[in-house]
Amino acid sequence: MAPPVRISLTILLLNGPRSGFIVLSLWMKRHRVKNLYSGHVQGVGFRYTVKTLTHGFEVTGTVRNLEDGRVELAAEGTKEELEAFLDAIRESEVGRFIRQEQTCWSEAINEFRSFEISR
């Protein structure tokens, strides 16, 4: 089982002589998503676009072409980040090439350190 991710937020309170800090810590469970994309998803910059989109999200993983013409995405992060990331892929310029998605959710296994395009 993957350990949860700790998110810390420090808030500076400026209130004259009563100034101070508040530190909030949240634990967020990490998830894994495996998506299989079908359609005209190879030869259109799909993997490059997916990797580029990761810069806006706290996700790790890999994207690769499959021999049968589909593209496989495996990614880990908080469920909220992963859902937003998948939405961003659908809304991107390559989203119009997607005809079908097969999605499988599970617990993160911390397999990835970054996000890479696999060959």
C-alpha positions as CSV (number, residue, x, y, z in Angstrom):
1,M,0.0,0.0,0.0
2,A,1.3,3.4,-0.9
3,P,1.9,5.9,1.9
4,P,-0.2,9.1,1.8
5,V,1.4,12.3,0.7
6,R,1.7,15.1,3.3
7,I,0.8,18.5,2.2
8,S,1.8,21.4,4.5
9,L,0.4,24.9,4.2
10,T,1.9,27.8,6.2
11,I,-0.3,30.9,6.7
12,L,1.2,34.2,7.9
13,L,-1.2,36.3,10.0
14,L,-0.6,40.0,10.0
15,N,-2.6,41.5,12.8
16,G,-0.4,44.0,14.6
17,P,1.0,42.7,17.8
18,R,-0.9,39.4,17.3
19,S,0.9,38.4,14.1
20,G,1.9,34.8,13.8
21,F,1.9,31.7,11.7
22,I,-0.6,28.9,11.3
23,V,0.7,25.6,9.9
24,L,-1.8,23.2,8.5
25,S,-0.9,19.6,7.5
26,L,-3.0,17.4,5.4
27,W,-2.5,13.8,4.4
28,M,-3.7,12.9,0.9
29,K,-3.9,9.4,-0.3
30,R,-2.2,8.6,-3.6
31,H,-3.9,6.7,-6.4
32,R,-2.9,5.1,-9.7
33,V,-4.8,5.3,-12.9
34,K,-4.3,3.2,-16.0
35,N,-6.0,4.6,-19.2
36,L,-6.1,3.0,-22.6
37,Y,-6.9,5.4,-25.3
38,S,-8.4,4.2,-28.6
39,G,-9.0,6.2,-31.8
40,H,-6.5,8.0,-34.0
41,V,-4.1,8.4,-31.1
42,Q,-0.8,7.4,-32.6
43,G,1.2,9.6,-35.0
44,V,-0.5,12.8,-33.9
45,G,1.7,14.0,-31.0
46,F,-0.5,12.4,-28.4
47,R,2.3,11.2,-26.1
48,Y,4.2,14.5,-26.4
49,T,1.1,16.5,-25.5
50,V,0.3,14.3,-22.5
51,K,3.9,14.7,-21.2
52,T,3.7,18.5,-21.8
53,L,0.4,18.6,-19.8
54,T,2.0,17.0,-16.8
55,H,3.9,20.3,-16.1
56,G,0.6,21.7,-14.7
57,F,-0.1,18.7,-12.4
58,E,1.5,16.8,-9.5
59,V,1.5,13.5,-11.3
60,T,4.2,10.9,-12.2
61,G,4.0,8.1,-14.7
62,T,4.5,7.0,-18.2
63,V,2.7,7.1,-21.6
64,R,3.4,4.7,-24.4
65,N,2.2,3.4,-27.8
66,L,0.8,-0.1,-27.9
67,E,1.2,-2.4,-31.0
68,D,-2.6,-2.5,-31.5
69,G,-2.8,1.2,-32.1
70,R,-3.9,2.3,-28.7
71,V,-2.0,4.5,-26.2
72,E,-1.5,3.4,-22.6
73,L,-1.2,6.0,-19.8
74,A,-0.2,4.9,-16.3
75,A,0.0,7.7,-13.7
76,E,0.1,8.2,-10.0
77,G,-0.9,11.2,-7.8
78,T,-3.9,12.3,-5.7
79,K,-7.2,11.4,-7.1
80,E,-8.1,15.0,-7.6
81,E,-4.9,15.7,-9.5
82,L,-5.3,12.6,-11.7
83,E,-8.9,13.5,-12.5
84,A,-8.0,17.0,-13.5
85,F,-5.1,15.7,-15.5
86,L,-7.3,13.3,-17.4
87,D,-9.8,16.1,-18.1
88,A,-6.9,18.3,-19.4
89,I,-6.0,15.5,-21.8
90,R,-9.6,15.3,-23.1
91,E,-9.7,19.1,-23.5
92,S,-6.3,19.4,-25.2
93,E,-5.7,19.6,-28.9
94,V,-5.3,15.8,-29.1
95,G,-8.5,15.1,-27.2
96,R,-10.5,15.1,-30.5
97,F,-8.6,12.0,-31.6
98,I,-9.8,10.0,-28.6
99,R,-12.7,7.7,-29.5
100,Q,-12.8,5.5,-26.4
101,E,-11.1,5.3,-23.0
102,Q,-10.8,2.4,-20.7
103,T,-9.9,3.5,-17.1
104,C,-8.8,1.4,-14.2
105,W,-8.2,3.0,-10.7
106,S,-6.1,1.4,-8.0
107,E,-3.8,2.4,-5.1
108,A,-0.5,3.9,-6.0
109,I,2.5,1.7,-5.8
110,N,5.1,4.5,-6.1
111,E,6.6,3.0,-9.3
112,F,7.5,6.4,-10.9
113,R,9.8,9.3,-10.0
114,S,8.8,11.5,-12.9
115,F,6.7,11.4,-16.0
116,E,8.2,9.9,-19.1
117,I,7.3,8.9,-22.7
118,S,8.1,5.2,-23.1
119,R,9.0,3.7,-26.5
